């Protein structure tokens, strides 16, 4: 096993980015000693989109959401997620 180089101290994130863009991290880090980690508190990245829906569909969605005591946008995300998962697993 080769001897690893010492990671320098950086004064800023910019300086660190520049360093790693020019250096091979395998000379500084032994990745074979890495452990899997779960970051359960991270929120997935969200992107706002605009979608046109018939007013009647929105009213039905709001009624269903009201029965479940959740915002209708959240219920729509749940429905979309469930359907996408179903489609991915049946094809």
DOBAGU-991887 format. One record per residue: residue in one letter; x, y, z of N, C-alpha, C, O in turn. Coordinates in pm, whole numbers, padded with zeros to 5 digits, always signed. Example, Ala and Ser with C-alpha at 12.3 -4.5 7.8 and 13.67 -1.06 7.14 Angstrom:
a+01319-00569+00780+01230-00450+00780+01320-00330+00780+01424-00332+00846/s+01285-00225+00708+01367-00106+00714+01290+00003+00787+01341+00114+00804/
! end
This chain:
x+00084-00118+00000+00000+00000+00000+00088+00124+00000+00185+00134+00075/x+00053+00219-00085+00135+00339-00095+00105+00435+00020-00004+00434+00077/x+00202+00517+00051+00186+00615+00158+00102+00731+00106+00125+00783-00004/x+00004+00771+00186-00085+00879+00146-00025+01015+00178+00045+01031+00278/x-00053+01110+00092-00009+01247+00115-00102+01313+00217-00218+01274+00230/x-00051+01412+00287-00131+01484+00385-00217+01588+00314-00168+01662+00228/x-00346+01593+00350-00436+01691+00290-00403+01828+00350-00398+01843+00472/x-00379+01926+00264-00344+02060+00317-00465+02128+00381-00579+02088+00359/x-00438+02230+00460-00544+02312+00518-00577+02421+00417-00489+02477+00352/x-00706+02449+00406-00750+02548+00308-00808+02669+00379-00872+02657+00483/x-00785+02785+00321-00835+02909+00380-00979+02938+00336-01050+03015+00401/x-01021+02876+00226-01156+02901+00175-01202+02780+00093-01122+02696+00053/x-01332+02774+00070-01387+02668-00015-01335+02682-00158-01311+02582-00226/x-01319+02806-00202-01268+02829-00337-01128+02769-00351-01097+02704-00451/x-01045+02791-00252-00908+02737-00254-00913+02584-00255-00836+02519-00325/x-01004+02527-00177-01016+02381-00173-01064+02326-00307-01012+02225-00355/x-01163+02391-00367-01213+02348-00498-01101+02349-00602-01086+02255-00680/x-01024+02456-00601-00914+02467-00697-00811+02356-00675-00760+02298-00771/x-00782+02326-00549-00686+02221-00518-00734+02086-00572-00661+02017-00642/x-00860+02049-00538-00909+01917-00578-00934+01907-00728-00937+01797-00783/x-00951+02021-00794-00967+02015-00940-00835+01983-01011-00835+01946-01128/x-00723+01998-00939-00591+01975-00999-00517+01856-00939-00409+01822-00986/x-00574+01791-00837-00506+01681-00769-00594+01556-00764-00717+01564-00760/x-00529+01443-00764-00598+01313-00758-00624+01278-00612-00530+01263-00534/x-00750+01266-00575-00784+01241-00434-00735+01105-00385-00720+01085-00265/x-00711+01011-00475-00663+00878-00432-00522+00884-00376-00477+00789-00311/x-00451+00993-00400-00319+01010-00341-00329+01062-00197-00229+01065-00125/x-00449+01103-00156-00470+01163-00025-00567+01085+00064-00565+01100+00187/x-00651+01003+00004-00757+00934+00078-00754+00785+00045-00743+00747-00071/x-00763+00701+00148-00773+00556+00129-00920+00518+00127-00982+00499+00232/x-00975+00508+00007-01119+00481-00008-01157+00340+00034-01276+00313+00055/x-01062+00250+00047-01095+00114+00089-01138+00110+00236-01199+00012+00280/x-01107+00214+00311-01145+00220+00452-01277+00296+00473-01318+00320+00586/x-01340+00333+00364-01466+00407+00374-01579+00320+00424-01579+00199+00405/x-01674+00382+00488-01793+00313+00538-01917+00376+00479-01922+00498+00458/x-02018+00294+00454-02144+00347+00402-02211+00429+00511-02211+00393+00628/x-02267+00540+00468-02335+00630+00561-02469+00669+00501-02480+00695+00381/x-02569+00674+00584-02700+00721+00540-02720+00864+00589-02692+00896+00704/x-02766+00947+00501-02796+01085+00534-02947+01102+00533-03004+01165+00444/x-03012+01044+00632-03158+01038+00635-03223+01174+00654-03341+01189+00622/x-03152+01271+00705-03212+01402+00728-03202+01496+00609-03252+01608+00614/x-03139+01450+00502-03128+01535+00384-03260+01539+00310-03327+01437+00295/x-03297+01654+00265-03419+01668+00187-03382+01660+00039-03280+01715-00002/x-03464+01592-00040-03433+01586-00183-03444+01724-00247-03523+01807-00203/x-03366+01746-00348-03374+01873-00420-03510+01886-00485-03562+01789-00542/x-03566+02002-00478-03697+02027-00536-03684+02127-00648-03600+02216-00646/x-03771+02111-00746-03774+02204-00858-03919+02244-00880-04006+02158-00891/x-03944+02370-00887-04078+02420-00910-04112+02409-01059-04033+02447-01145/x-04231+02355-01085-04279+02348-01223-04418+02410-01229-04483+02429-01127/x-04460+02441-01348-04594+02493-01370-04669+02390-01453-04619+02342-01555/x-04789+02356-01409-04869+02258-01481-05013+02307-01486-05067+02354-01386/x-05074+02295-01601-05214+02337-01616-05302+02214-01599-05286+02114-01668/x-05397+02225-01505-05491+02117-01478-05633+02170-01489-05659+02287-01461/x-05725+02083-01529-05865+02128-01530-05911+02166-01389-05874+02101-01291/x-05991+02271-01381-06040+02318-01252-06112+02206-01175-06098+02196-01053/x-06187+02124-01248-06260+02016-01180-06164+01914-01117-06192+01862-01009/x-06051+01886-01183-05952+01794-01126-05891+01853-00998-05869+01782-00900/x-05865+01982-01001-05809+02048-00883-05909+02042-00768-05870+02017-00654/x-06036+02065-00796-06139+02060-00692-06150+01919-00633-06162+01903-00511/x-06146+01816-00719-06149+01677-00669-06026+01648-00584-06035+01584-00479/x-05912+01695-00630-05788+01674-00556-05794+01744-00419-05750+01687-00319/x-05847+01865-00416-05860+01937-00290-05955+01865-00195-05931+01861-00074/x-06062+01809-00248-06157+01736-00163-06091+01612-00103-06108+01583+00015/x-06016+01538-00186-05945+01419-00136-05840+01458-00032-05824+01391+00070/x-05771+01566-00059-05667+01612+00034-05729+01654+00166-05674+01628+00273/x-05844+01719+00159-05912+01763+00280-05952+01643+00366-05941+01650+00489/x-05996+01535+00305-06031+01413+00379-05910+01355+00452-05923+01297+00560/x-05793+01373+00392-05669+01318+00451-05596+01422+00537-05494+01391+00598/x-05648+01541+00540-05589+01651+00617-05445+01680+00574-05356+01695+00657/x-05425+01688+00443-05295+01726+00386-05318+01832+00280-05427+01838+00223/x-05219+01914+00251-05233+02010+00140-05249+01936+00007-05190+01830-00013/x-05328+01993-00083-05354+01922-00208-05228+01906-00294-05217+01809-00369/x-05134+02001-00284-05010+01986-00360-04930+01866-00309-04869+01794-00388/x-04931+01845-00179-04861+01729-00121-04927+01599-00166-04859+01502-00199/x-05060+01598-00167-05130+01478-00212-05101+01450-00360-05084+01335-00399/x-05094+01554-00439-05060+01537-00580-04920+01477-00595-04900+01390-00680/x-04824+01521-00515-04689+01464-00519-04692+01316-00480-04623+01234-00541/x-04772+01283-00380-04784+01142-00339-04841+01059-00453-04786+00953-00486/x-04950+01106-00513-05011+01033-00625-04913+01015-00741-04902+00907-00798/x-04842+01121-00775-04746+01113-00885-04633+01015-00853-04594+00934-00938/x-04582+01021-00731-04474+00931-00691-04519+00786-00698-04447+00700-00750/x-04638+00758-00645-04690+00621-00648-04705+00570-00791-04669+00456-00821/x-04758+00654-00877-04780+00611-01016-04649+00591-01091-04635+00496-01167/x-04555+00681-01070-04426+00667-01137-04356+00539-01091-04301+00466-01173/x-04358+00512-00961-04299+00389-00908-04366+00267-00970-04299+00172-01009/x-04497+00269-00979-04572+00157-01038-04531+00136-01185-04507+00023-01229/x-04522+00245-01260-04484+00237-01401-04342+00184-01417-04315+00105-01506/x-04251+00228-01330-04112+00184-01339-04097+00035-01309-04011-00032-01366/x-04181-00017-01221-04168-00157-01181-04250-00253-01268-04237-00374-01253/x-04333-00201-01358-04413-00290-01443-04360-00294-01586-04410-00370-01669/x-04259-00213-01616-04206-00215-01754-04079-00293-01764-04022-00304-01872/
! end
